Amino acid sequence: MGYHRGVMHLSRALLALAALAAPPLAHAAPPPAGTTERRAVRCLLVAPLENASDLPEAAAAANQALVSFAGADRERLLSEADLRSVFEGTSLELASGVPPSLAIELGDVLGADGVLYGAVEGRSRSTRPTLTVTLRLSLTGSRDLLMLATAPVVPQGAERPLVAVRRAAAQAGREAMALLGGPLPPHGCFDPDRLWLMRQAALRGGARGSPPAASVPPPSATDASATPRLAPASSPPPATARQAEWAWRLGARERFAVDGVAFEGRSARMARDAGLEDLAGAIRASPAVRVRIEGFVDSSSRPDEDARLSLAMAEAAGERLVELGVPRERLSWTGRGGDAPLLPNFTARGRAGNRRVEVVALPETAAHP
């Protein structure tokens, strides 16, 4: 698979995240004034390395070496192999190697606060081999470069070139892994539910506006604390599979994005609202909850304008729900601006995917007739 085609497939995989129901991601806090930037990274994504060498399997060999660093810190590290397993057997495909900008965007989407990425470059088939493994460690939010390590690939004796590549990658990776530590986020790293939802989106082919997969519930749904609150028998039953899915999520107090809602470009004028019709049915079937509608936009250089637009989008969705029969007192809305992007903002499809409406189920209230 060619380089550009591989990046295109990874972009398709990221596009599938637009349908996910996930809370805003919390990244590492900035260091206090006067402290060094070389601080611990709590949640690290190891992105697929690029191969710019004449050795076809060089990047794969380097990635294998980095997987070995997981060990006891596996809960802190999402390896390249772990990431590929999310898309295994689906119509989406992870690129064989990703460039730096896309690696950092991918880490941001997955909730990592640090991303390890790089390349294997040079020639192995010459009288003067120049094969080199280069690794970089960057923060996802600030894009600060915390580490740059370069290790030449020098086979020892009759050692095969790929073995030498793995050894060089391990040498270059030690410095990055030394920065892996610090207190874990409150809910740990790389939420299994989020990865499960990514896979469900990939199994649906990443199609926007399609109903959520009504298969097995996410891992947390097996916990007693995640059992949804059932609506009284007098409430109207869901009329569609999507209404039933969303009613379940409302009862489980989940946050989720509303599929089937689109706006005309970067405006609050609604171009498609079929998802709101199903949301209205789900809310009517869940009278024990109030709902907050949150609007999100692709971030620009004017955060105040982003906040106003996202609020207008949320209000438009809320007013449409009222028109569809949802009591106004059960609704509230707010704008989140460019917070919590689901997709990279450097493509038109990514920016469009980040313009969305999400639903948050609030604490119980008295049931409405």
C-alpha positions as CSV (number, residue, x, y, z in Angstrom):
1,M,0.0,0.0,0.0
2,G,1.5,3.4,-1.0
3,Y,2.3,6.1,1.5
4,H,-0.5,8.5,0.5
5,R,-3.1,5.7,0.4
6,G,-2.0,4.6,3.9
7,V,-2.5,8.1,5.3
8,M,-5.9,8.3,3.6
9,H,-7.0,5.1,5.2
10,L,-5.9,6.4,8.6
11,S,-7.9,9.5,8.0
12,R,-10.9,7.3,7.3
13,A,-10.4,5.5,10.6
14,L,-10.2,8.8,12.4
15,L,-13.4,10.0,10.7
16,A,-15.2,7.1,12.4
17,L,-14.7,8.8,15.7
18,A,-17.2,11.4,14.8
19,A,-20.0,9.0,15.9
20,L,-18.5,8.2,19.3
21,A,-20.1,8.9,22.6
22,A,-17.1,9.9,24.7
23,P,-16.5,12.5,27.4
24,P,-14.0,15.4,26.9
25,L,-10.4,14.2,27.2
26,A,-8.2,15.3,30.0
27,H,-4.5,15.8,29.0
28,A,-1.5,16.5,31.1
29,A,-1.5,19.8,32.9
30,P,1.2,22.4,31.9
31,P,4.2,22.4,34.2
32,P,4.4,25.1,36.9
33,A,6.4,28.2,36.0
34,G,10.2,27.7,36.2
35,T,10.1,23.9,36.0
36,T,11.7,21.8,33.3
37,E,9.7,20.6,30.3
38,R,11.2,17.1,30.6
39,R,8.5,15.8,32.9
40,A,6.7,12.5,33.1
41,V,4.2,11.5,30.5
42,R,1.2,9.7,31.9
43,C,-0.5,8.1,28.9
44,L,1.7,7.4,25.8
45,L,0.7,6.4,22.3
46,V,3.3,4.6,20.2
47,A,2.3,5.6,16.6
48,P,3.3,3.5,13.6
49,L,6.8,4.5,12.5
50,E,7.4,5.6,9.0
51,N,9.7,3.6,6.8
52,A,12.0,5.8,4.6
53,S,14.7,3.1,4.2
54,D,15.4,0.5,1.5
55,L,14.6,-2.3,4.0
56,P,10.8,-3.2,3.5
57,E,10.2,-4.4,7.1
58,A,12.3,-2.0,8.9
59,A,9.6,0.1,10.5
60,A,7.6,-3.0,11.6
61,A,10.8,-4.3,13.3
62,A,11.3,-1.0,15.1
63,N,7.7,-1.0,16.3
64,Q,8.1,-4.6,17.6
65,A,11.0,-3.4,19.7
66,L,8.9,-0.5,21.2
67,V,6.1,-3.0,22.1
68,S,8.5,-4.7,24.4
69,F,8.6,-1.6,26.6
70,A,5.0,-2.0,27.6
71,G,5.6,-4.5,30.4
72,A,4.3,-3.4,33.8
73,D,3.4,0.0,32.3
74,R,0.9,-1.4,29.8
75,E,-2.0,0.6,31.3
76,R,0.0,3.7,30.4
77,L,1.0,2.8,26.9
78,L,-1.0,2.1,23.8
79,S,1.3,0.2,21.4
80,E,1.1,0.3,17.6
81,A,-0.1,-3.4,17.8
82,D,-2.9,-2.4,20.2
83,L,-4.0,0.3,17.9
84,R,-4.1,-1.9,14.9
85,S,-6.2,-4.5,16.8
86,V,-9.0,-1.9,17.1
87,F,-9.4,-1.9,13.3
88,E,-8.6,-5.6,12.7
89,G,-11.2,-7.3,10.5
90,T,-13.0,-4.0,9.7
91,S,-13.3,-2.1,6.4
92,L,-10.9,0.5,7.8
93,E,-7.2,0.2,7.7
94,L,-4.4,1.7,9.7
95,A,-1.6,3.2,7.7
96,S,1.7,1.3,7.7
97,G,3.4,4.5,8.9
98,V,2.1,8.0,9.9
99,P,3.7,11.5,9.6
100,P,4.4,13.5,12.8
101,S,1.3,15.8,12.5
102,L,-1.1,12.9,12.0
103,A,0.6,11.0,14.9
104,I,0.0,13.8,17.3
105,E,-3.6,14.3,16.1
106,L,-4.2,10.6,16.6
107,G,-2.8,10.8,20.1
108,D,-5.1,13.8,20.8
109,V,-8.2,11.8,19.6
110,L,-7.3,8.8,21.7
111,G,-6.7,10.8,24.9
112,A,-2.9,10.4,25.1
113,D,-0.9,13.2,26.6
114,G,2.3,12.1,24.8
115,V,3.0,10.5,21.4
116,L,6.1,8.6,20.4
117,Y,6.6,8.6,16.7
118,G,9.5,8.6,14.2
119,A,11.0,6.8,11.2
120,V,13.6,4.4,10.0
121,E,15.7,6.1,7.3
122,G,18.7,5.4,5.1
123,R,20.3,2.6,3.2
124,S,21.1,-0.9,4.3
125,R,22.3,-2.4,0.9
126,S,25.4,-0.4,0.3
127,T,29.1,-0.6,1.1
128,R,28.5,2.2,3.6
129,P,25.2,1.6,5.3
130,T,23.4,4.7,6.7
131,L,20.4,3.1,8.3
132,T,19.1,5.1,11.3
133,V,16.2,5.0,13.7
134,T,14.9,8.4,14.9
135,L,12.3,8.7,17.6
136,R,10.5,11.8,18.9
137,L,8.3,12.3,21.9
138,S,5.8,15.2,21.8
139,L,2.9,16.4,23.9
140,T,-0.5,16.3,22.2
141,G,-1.9,19.6,23.5
142,S,1.0,22.0,23.3
143,R,2.9,20.1,20.6
144,D,6.1,20.5,22.8
145,L,8.9,18.3,21.7
146,L,10.1,16.5,24.9
147,M,12.7,14.2,23.3
148,L,14.6,13.5,20.1
149,A,16.7,10.4,20.0
150,T,18.7,9.0,17.0
151,A,20.3,5.6,16.9
152,P,22.4,4.3,14.0
153,V,21.7,0.7,12.9
154,V,25.0,-1.1,13.0
155,P,24.8,-4.9,12.6
156,Q,27.1,-6.9,14.9
157,G,28.9,-9.7,13.3
158,A,26.5,-11.8,11.2
159,E,23.5,-10.1,12.8
160,R,20.6,-9.7,10.3
161,P,19.6,-6.1,9.5
162,L,16.1,-6.4,11.0
163,V,17.6,-7.6,14.3
164,A,19.9,-4.6,14.3
165,V,17.0,-2.3,13.6
166,R,15.1,-3.7,16.6
167,R,18.2,-3.2,18.8
168,A,18.6,0.4,17.6
169,A,14.9,1.1,18.2
170,A,15.2,-0.2,21.7
171,Q,18.2,1.9,22.4
172,A,16.4,5.1,21.1
173,G,13.2,4.2,23.0
174,R,14.8,3.9,26.4
175,E,15.0,7.7,26.8
176,A,11.3,8.1,25.9
177,M,10.2,5.4,28.3
178,A,12.2,7.0,31.1
179,L,9.7,9.9,30.8
180,L,6.7,7.5,31.2
181,G,5.3,7.9,34.7
182,G,3.7,10.4,37.1
183,P,0.2,10.1,38.6
184,L,-2.4,8.4,36.4
185,P,-5.5,10.4,35.3
186,P,-8.6,9.8,37.5
187,H,-10.0,7.2,35.1
188,G,-6.7,5.7,33.9
189,C,-5.3,5.7,30.4
190,F,-7.0,4.7,27.1
191,D,-10.5,4.0,28.3
192,P,-11.6,0.5,27.0
193,D,-15.1,1.9,26.3
194,R,-13.7,4.5,24.0
195,L,-11.6,1.9,22.1
196,W,-14.7,-0.3,21.9
197,L,-16.7,2.5,20.5
198,M,-14.0,3.2,17.9
199,R,-14.2,-0.4,16.9
200,Q,-18.0,-0.3,16.6
201,A,-17.6,2.7,14.3
202,A,-15.0,0.9,12.2
203,L,-17.3,-2.2,11.9
204,R,-20.0,0.1,10.6
205,G,-17.5,1.3,7.9
206,G,-17.2,4.7,9.5
207,A,-20.4,5.9,7.8
208,R,-21.8,9.1,9.2
209,G,-25.4,9.2,10.2
210,S,-25.9,5.4,10.4
211,P,-27.6,4.0,13.5
212,P,-25.4,2.8,16.3
213,A,-24.5,-0.8,16.3
214,A,-26.9,-2.6,18.6
215,S,-24.6,-5.5,19.4
216,V,-23.0,-6.1,22.8
217,P,-22.8,-3.2,25.3
218,P,-19.4,-1.6,26.0
219,P,-17.2,-3.1,28.7
220,S,-18.4,-0.7,31.5
221,A,-22.0,-1.7,30.8
222,T,-21.3,-5.0,32.6
223,D,-20.6,-3.1,35.9
224,A,-23.5,-2.7,38.4
225,S,-22.7,1.0,38.5
226,A,-23.4,1.3,34.8
227,T,-26.8,-0.4,34.8
228,P,-29.3,2.0,33.1
229,R,-32.3,3.3,35.0
230,L,-35.4,1.9,33.5
231,A,-38.2,4.2,32.5
232,P,-41.7,3.8,34.1
233,A,-44.0,1.6,32.2
234,S,-46.2,4.6,31.3
235,S,-43.5,6.2,29.2
236,P,-43.8,5.7,25.4
237,P,-41.6,2.9,24.1
238,P,-38.8,3.7,21.6
239,A,-40.0,3.5,18.0
240,T,-36.7,2.7,16.3
241,A,-33.5,0.8,17.1
242,R,-31.6,4.1,17.4
243,Q,-34.2,5.4,19.9
244,A,-33.8,2.3,22.0
245,E,-30.0,2.6,21.9
246,W,-30.1,6.2,22.9
247,A,-32.7,5.6,25.6
248,W,-30.4,3.0,27.1
249,R,-27.5,5.5,27.0
250,L,-29.6,8.1,28.7
251,G,-30.5,5.7,31.4
252,A,-26.9,4.8,31.9
253,R,-26.0,8.5,32.1
254,E,-23.7,8.3,29.1
255,R,-22.6,11.2,26.9
256,F,-23.0,10.6,23.2
257,A,-22.8,12.4,19.9
258,V,-26.1,12.8,17.9
259,D,-25.8,11.1,14.6
260,G,-27.9,12.4,11.7
261,V,-27.4,16.1,12.6
262,A,-25.5,18.4,10.3
263,F,-25.2,22.2,9.8
264,E,-24.7,24.3,6.7
265,G,-21.0,24.8,6.7
266,R,-19.7,26.7,9.7
267,S,-23.1,28.1,10.8
268,A,-26.1,27.2,13.1
269,R,-28.4,26.6,10.2
270,M,-29.5,23.0,10.3
271,A,-29.1,21.0,7.1
272,R,-30.1,17.6,8.5
273,D,-32.0,16.8,11.7
274,A,-33.2,13.2,11.5
275,G,-31.0,12.3,14.5
276,L,-33.0,14.8,16.6
277,E,-36.2,13.0,15.8
278,D,-34.8,9.8,17.2
279,L,-33.3,11.7,20.2
280,A,-36.7,13.2,21.0
281,G,-38.2,9.7,21.0
282,A,-35.4,8.5,23.3
283,I,-35.9,11.4,25.7
284,R,-39.7,10.8,25.8
285,A,-38.9,7.1,26.7
286,S,-36.6,8.2,29.5
287,P,-38.7,10.6,31.7
288,A,-36.4,10.3,34.7
289,V,-33.6,12.3,33.1
290,R,-33.0,15.9,32.0
291,V,-30.8,16.5,29.0
292,R,-28.1,19.1,28.3
293,I,-27.3,19.7,24.6
294,E,-23.7,20.7,23.9
295,G,-22.5,22.3,20.7
296,F,-19.0,21.8,19.4
297,V,-17.2,23.4,16.4
298,D,-13.8,23.1,14.7
299,S,-11.5,25.4,16.5
300,S,-10.3,28.7,14.8
301,S,-8.1,31.5,15.8
302,R,-11.1,33.3,17.4
303,P,-12.2,31.3,20.4
304,D,-14.9,33.8,21.3
305,E,-16.6,33.4,17.9
306,D,-16.2,29.6,18.3
307,A,-18.0,29.7,21.6
308,R,-20.9,31.8,20.2
309,L,-21.3,29.6,17.2
310,S,-21.3,26.4,19.2
311,L,-23.9,27.8,21.6
312,A,-26.1,28.8,18.6
313,M,-25.8,25.3,17.2
314,A,-26.8,23.8,20.6
315,E,-29.8,26.2,20.9
316,A,-30.9,25.3,17.4
317,A,-30.9,21.6,18.3
318,G,-32.7,22.3,21.6
319,E,-35.4,24.4,19.9
320,R,-35.9,21.6,17.3
321,L,-36.4,19.1,20.1
322,V,-39.1,21.3,21.7
323,E,-40.8,21.4,18.3
324,L,-40.7,17.6,18.3
325,G,-42.5,17.4,21.6
326,V,-39.8,17.4,24.3
327,P,-40.9,19.6,27.3
328,R,-38.6,22.7,27.4
329,E,-38.0,22.3,31.1
330,R,-36.3,19.0,30.5
331,L,-33.7,20.6,28.2
332,S,-30.8,23.0,28.6
333,W,-28.0,23.8,26.2
334,T,-24.5,25.2,26.1
335,G,-21.6,25.9,23.7
336,R,-18.2,24.2,24.1
337,G,-16.4,26.0,21.3
338,G,-13.5,24.0,19.8
339,D,-13.1,21.8,22.9
340,A,-12.5,18.1,22.7
341,P,-12.0,17.6,18.9
342,L,-12.9,14.1,17.7
343,L,-10.9,14.4,14.5
344,P,-7.8,16.2,13.2
345,N,-8.7,19.8,12.2
346,F,-6.2,19.9,9.2
347,T,-8.7,18.3,6.7
348,A,-12.1,19.6,5.6
349,R,-13.7,16.3,6.6
350,G,-12.1,16.5,10.0
351,R,-13.3,20.1,10.6
352,A,-16.8,19.1,9.5
353,G,-16.7,16.1,11.9
354,N,-15.8,18.3,14.8
355,R,-18.9,20.5,14.2
356,R,-21.4,18.3,16.1
357,V,-24.0,18.1,18.9
358,E,-23.6,15.9,22.0
359,V,-26.1,14.9,24.6
360,V,-25.4,14.7,28.4
361,A,-27.9,13.1,30.7
362,L,-28.3,15.0,33.9
363,P,-29.5,13.8,37.4
364,E,-33.0,12.5,37.9
365,T,-36.0,14.7,38.2
366,A,-39.6,14.0,38.9
367,A,-41.2,12.1,36.0
368,H,-43.3,14.2,33.6
369,P,-46.7,13.0,32.5
